[in-house]
Amino acid sequence: MTQTPTISAERLLQHEAFVRAVARGLLGNDDRVHDVVQETWVRALRNPPRRTTMLRAWLGRVARNLALDTRRSSARSRQREVDVARSEAVESVARTHERLSAQREVVDAVLALDEPYASVVLLRYYDELSTEEIGQRLGRSAATVRSQLSRAHEQLRGRLDNEFEGGRSAWAGLLLAAPDSKATATTVSAPSTAALATVGVVIVGLGAVVLVKGLAAEPTRSTEVLHGLLVPNTPQPVHSAPLLAAGAATDTASERRSVEQDDAPVPTDVQLTAASLSDLLRYAVLTQRAIGDVLLTPDPATVASAGGLLALPNTGIARLLDGSVSENLLTMRGGGAYFSFTTEQHSYDASPDLSFRGGAFRSGFAGHDFGILLELGDVGLESLVPGERGAPNWLAPDAVERWKLIWADYTLEDAAHGSDFRAIERTLPQSFKPKKVGTSYLLRSFKPHEADHVVAFRVEALDNHGCTLTWRTLDARATPGEWRGSYTPSRHPALDEVVPAWLTAMDLAGLEGFIASLRAIARERLFEVPAALREHYLAALGPDDTSFAPSTGFARILQRGEWDALVPETDFGAYYSFVRCSNSWDDVPELGLEQDLLWSGLSGRSIGLIVDLGIVPFAELGAVMGGAEPAHITEAAREALAFLHLVQLAPRDPETGRYVSPEDQERIQAFELDLGTSALVGHTYAMRSAVSGSHDHLVVFTLIGEDESGYSLAWRIVQTWPAPR
């Protein structure tokens, strides 16, 4: 993946009134409302939602959380503003103007950099990532990142030297100057950063905010950045923690924890039972990592035997699992059965090129991706020439045509379903089972918007859990199309900790038993609705008047991707089926939760439309749960609720994939029923949910509680229709 998906400033500003209203509802007519709005734009530019069709709801959720954080931390914010004001008061107005103008020049210079230089500068100095971390994110080596940073510094120095009268000494003197001697220990508060944004910085683009924070708000970081610009080929420092006040301890929490773990004993059952959910999750993630180390680390003897190949550029060695262990025993989606030759990661979310399941290799997994595989036989990868398109003389005649297909040039049109190429692709074998160790394969992996390359790989070992293979990239093509982004799961801090010795000492069976114990302890806390909430809301739900399936009940729904280590399958708990009363994706879920957004219509054969009815008084909740309209409801919500009752679902249109008429689709878009909505405790929602061949019903549910893992809800099915076909 080579670049981050973006949202234009113009599109963001279409939602300004809505975002400002959300912030004002929590902060009143306060100056901080403007800060929250500006920071919401920053978050959207830096890390937009996975589904941009849900942008309005996502922005509302971000603004709400920022406003709540601002309200809780107002005292600290005021104090920081006072401290900053004192230090800034020392500077003259003219000098401040010169310094801010110089910062803006640097902003413009960075934004003017061509790729990949702009990206590596922003990741290095805004996100404070090391060159190794940048390499992992961008799919390139740390050495390449360091080279690109060096070239970026050179370009920036040249531009700034030309822009400033007096050359390097002029702009360096302005940017390195601190307002007073204590400024290097001061961090500008979030409201001050937002205040800078009001002079036109934020909407210029994310890079502007990056440089304001990196060069202006934290002078010590500014010094490091500018030292890199002034002195060619200067190694860049890596910070693992914020600056510490004088006299503070110099070790970070993660460093202390790593040291403590070396001598830590195995936790007892009593300790685990008393542990918090967060501690159980940490133990589970560490256990998953230990399992991954056992299963995904190539045997040292195999690595040593491949030393000649691995000394060549664009080569590597990797393990792939074949599904012999449960997918969710590892930290990555896909259970180690996938591999990306670009990112060298095993997760299904890391744009994989190859899978190994049931003892067979496959490629091309979703949408317009495709993969062409060719078995080469017992061929050493060293003998294959990078970039050589001509078929070798030793290749069997029946394999020559596939060799040509692998090396051919393809476009986005070729990858589209129904193309001439797709017709040819369907005639090709889709999977290969390695007959023996030493068999080599050639792969063309074409992923529009992400990667396009030719890779050769060789099976070096086969065992009960999977295989070990060596690989060599023979050709990397220009990526077709602009990357559109993909789901990125949350990252738990335990992924960066040292796995404790007592875990690394366990064998695979011991690790599997330990994580099973953790999940058994956590299950009740994750999935049981508290008894007090049940008792309070039971009367509002009313009796279950069906005999064949529940029509009312309570449920839990968890934040997607945040608790996977403690549940039996990936994303378990992030979905709910009102038909099967299940949190599993396999049970055709109707409702999902991701980043505090509720959404429905989760698969290609389903439709889900949600209306937020607002806060319904408890005395009225029973009637609303029975299908009545709330007494106090906005006109827009009233019209949308009526539409949920009236919309007619038809057989799925093969052309559009929709179950509604074009006219009804326009109304769905006008009401924003298919964009998801913010999850708010105390709010009641109406949802029309239909799955082809399964059900079509209207559900009313209320979010009755929230905790660190997710939400509790009470629900009732109030109306049913025949399932669409």
Sequence and secondary structure as in RCSB ss.txt:
>XXXX:A:sequence
MTQTPTISAERLLQHEAFVRAVARGLLGNDDRVHDVVQETWVRALRNPPRRTTMLRAWLGRVARNLALDTRRSSA
RSRQREVDVARSEAVESVARTHERLSAQREVVDAVLALDEPYASVVLLRYYDELSTEEIGQRLGRSAATVRSQLS
RAHEQLRGRLDNEFEGGRSAWAGLLLAAPDSKATATTVSAPSTAALATVGVVIVGLGAVVLVKGLAAEPTRSTEV
LHGLLVPNTPQPVHSAPLLAAGAATDTASERRSVEQDDAPVPTDVQLTAASLSDLLRYAVLTQRAIGDVLLTPDP
ATVASAGGLLALPNTGIARLLDGSVSENLLTMRGGGAYFSFTTEQHSYDASPDLSFRGGAFRSGFAGHDFGILLE
LGDVGLESLVPGERGAPNWLAPDAVERWKLIWADYTLEDAAHGSDFRAIERTLPQSFKPKKVGTSYLLRSFKPHE
ADHVVAFRVEALDNHGCTLTWRTLDARATPGEWRGSYTPSRHPALDEVVPAWLTAMDLAGLEGFIASLRAIARER
LFEVPAALREHYLAALGPDDTSFAPSTGFARILQRGEWDALVPETDFGAYYSFVRCSNSWDDVPELGLEQDLLWS
GLSGRSIGLIVDLGIVPFAELGAVMGGAEPAHITEAAREALAFLHLVQLAPRDPETGRYVSPEDQERIQAFELDL
GTSALVGHTYAMRSAVSGSHDHLVVFTLIGEDESGYSLAWRIVQTWPAPR
>XXXX:A:secstr
  S     HHHHHTTHHHHHHHHHHHH S THHHHHHHHHHHHHHHS  S GGGHHHHHHHHHHHHHHHHHHTHH
HHHHHHHHHHHHHTTS HHHHHHHHHHHHHHHHHHHTS TTHHHHHHHHHTS   HHHHHHHHTS HHHHHHHHH
HHHHHHHHHHHHHSTTTHHHHHHHHH  SSTTGGG    HHHHHHHIIIIIGGG HHHHHHIIIIII HHHHHHH
HHHHHSTT      SS    TT  SS HHHHHHHHHHH     HHHHHHS HHHHHHHHHHHHHHHHHHHHS  H
HHHHHTHHHHTSTTEEEEEEE S S GGGSSSTTTT EE TTT    GGG  SEEEETTEEE   STT EEEEEE
EES  GGGS TT  S  TTS HHHHHHHHHHHS   HHHHSTTSHHHHHHTTS  EE   STT EEEEEEEETTT
EEEEEEEEEEEE SSEEEEEEEEEEE    S           GGGGS   HHHHTS HHHHHHHHHHHHHHHHHH
HH   HHHHHHHHHHH     SSS SEEEEEEE TTTSGGGSSSTTTTSEEBTTTTB  GGG  SEEEETTEEEE
  STTEEEEEEEEEE  HHHHHHHHTT   SS  HHHHHHHHHHHH    S  TTT  SS HHHHHHHHHHTTTS
 EE  TTEEEEEEEEETTTEEEEEEEEEEEE SSEEEEEEEEEEE     
